[in-house]
Amino acid sequence: DGGNSWTTVPGVAGPNMLGDKMFFFNADTGIYATQGISSYLVKTTDRGINWDTVYNCNYWFSDIEFKDSLGFAVGYNTVLRSTDAGNTWAAINTFSTSFMKTVFLLNADTIFIGGAGGLLYYSFDSGLSWNNVNIGISSSLDIVDLYFYHDSVGIAITNNNGGVGEMFQSYDYGLTW
C-alpha cells in the first residue's frame, strides 16, 4: 500500500532491543544490526518476512556496510568482518577499548572505520590489517560518518554528542585530512 500501513515483524523486535542500521543487498536479502542488552545481527532472505540471527554478542552495533559479499559491522569495542554476505562473522580487532561508530567500504580492498575520540583506521587489504590515521581533531569529537565520493576524495563528519561538530576532507585516499 505504498508504506501507508506497517506491521511488527515477529522475532525481530523485543525488550531492550533497539535497531540502528540495516543493509539490503537486493529486494529480498538484508542484514539488520540491533542494539540492546544483547545485540544481534539478523538476516532475511524473504523481504523481511522472516529473520534469522547470524551473530549475537554483548556489544552495541552502530553501523554495518557491505561491498558484494565482504561486510563489516562496528560498534562498542568491536569490529566484525564477514566474507560470505553476512552468513558468518568473525571479530578482527577491537581497536582498543573504543566505540567505533561508522564504517565505509570504498571497494572490496579499501575500508575506513571511524569512532569515538576522533579515531580513524583504514585498511587497503580487505580488512586483514589496519592502520591508524591522525586527522588532527579534538579527542572530544567522534567520527560519526564517512563517505568517499571518488576513489581519492572523502569526507569525515564529526560531532561531540551534543550536535556540534566539524567536517573534514581528504584528497589522497584518506591518508591525510
N, C-alpha and C positions, 0 to 999 in steps of 0.2 A: 504493500500500500504506500510505497514511496517514503517509508520511515515515519508514517503518522502514528503507528502503534508499535509498542515494544513489549517483549516478554522476558522474564528472567530465565536464564539457562540453568537448569538443574545441575548441581555438581560443580559449578564454577565459582559462584559467589558463596560466601559464608561468613560466620562471625570472625571479626578481626582480620578480614582479608580485603585488601584494597587493590584495585587494579591501576596500573600506571601506564604501561606500554604494551603495544601489540605490533606484530609484523605479519603481513599476509604475503605469501609467495604468489598466490593466484586467488581466484574466487573461492576455491574450496579449502585451501590449506593455509593455516596460520598458527602463530605461537603467541601466547598471552603471558606476560610476566606479572605476577602478583606481589603484593607486599603485605606483611602481617606478622603475627607471632611466628607462624611458619609460612615461608614463602614458596611459591611453586612456579614452574614453567609448565604450562599446559598447552596441548596441541590439538587442533582439529583438522580433519581431512574431509569433512562433510558440511562445509559452510557454516560452522559454528553450532550445529545441532548437538553434537557430542564432543566432549573434551577429555583427553587423557593426560594424566600427569606424566611428564617426561623427566622432571627433576624437582626435588624438594630439598629445602635447607632452612637454616635459621637466619639467613641474610635477607636484607631488603633489596629487591631489584629496582633499579632506576631507569634502565634503558636496555633495549635489545635491538640488534641490527644484523642483517644478512646481506651477503653478495653470493648469489647462487646457493650452494649448499654450505658455505662457510658462514658461521654466525658467532656472535659474541653477546653475552648478557653480562651487564655490570651492575654493581651495587655496593652495599656496605661491606667492606673487607673482602670483596670477591670479584674475580673476573672469570667467566666461564667461556669455553670455546666448544663449538660443535662443528664437525666436518661432514655431517650427514643430514643437513636440513633440520636440525633440532631434535632428532630422534634420541641422541645420546649427548651428554655434556661432560666435560672434564674441567676441573679447576686448573688454570695455567699459572696464576700468580696472584698473590693478594696485594701486590704493590704497596707494601707496608700496612698500616692499620688505618687506611683512609677510605672515605666514602667516594667511590668512583661514580660519577653522575651521568656521563654521556659517552657514547661510542659512535664512531663514524668509519665506515669501510669505504675507502676511495675506490678500491678494486680488491681482488682476492689476495693481493700481496700486501697492500698498504692500509694499515689500520691506525686510528688515533683514539685514545681514551683520555678523557678529562675528568677532573674530580675536585674534591674539597681542597681548600688551601692553595688553589692555583696549580695543582698537579696536572701535568700533561705528559703522556707517553705516546711513543709511536713504534710501529713495527713495520719493517719492509719485507718480512718473510712469513706472511700469513699468521702472525701471532706466535711464532716459535721463540723469538727473542724480542726484548723490549728495551727502549732507550728513553730516558727522561729528558724533557726539553724545558729549560728555564725560560719562560716567556717574559719574565720581569714584572710580574704583577704582585700586588699585595697578597699576603697569605690570608687576609680576611675575605678575599674574593674566591668564589668557587667557579670553575669552568662548568657551565650547565648545558652548553650546546656547542656542537662543532659541525661545520659544513664546508666542503670543498666544491666549488662550482666549476673548477678547472683542475687538471692534474696538479698544477703548482700553486694555485691560489685558493686559500682557505680563510675561514672566519671562525673565531672563538668568541662566544658570548659568556660573560661572567655576571655574577651578582653576589651580594653579601647576605642572602637570605632575607633581606628586607626590601628587595626590589631595586637597589642601587647597584649599578654595575658598569662595565665597560665592554667595548667591542675591540678585538684585536684582529689584525690581518697578517697573513703570511703570503709571501710571493715566491717562496723557494721550497715547496713541498712540505711545509710545516717545520722546517729546521730552525728558522728564526721568525719572530713575531714582532 
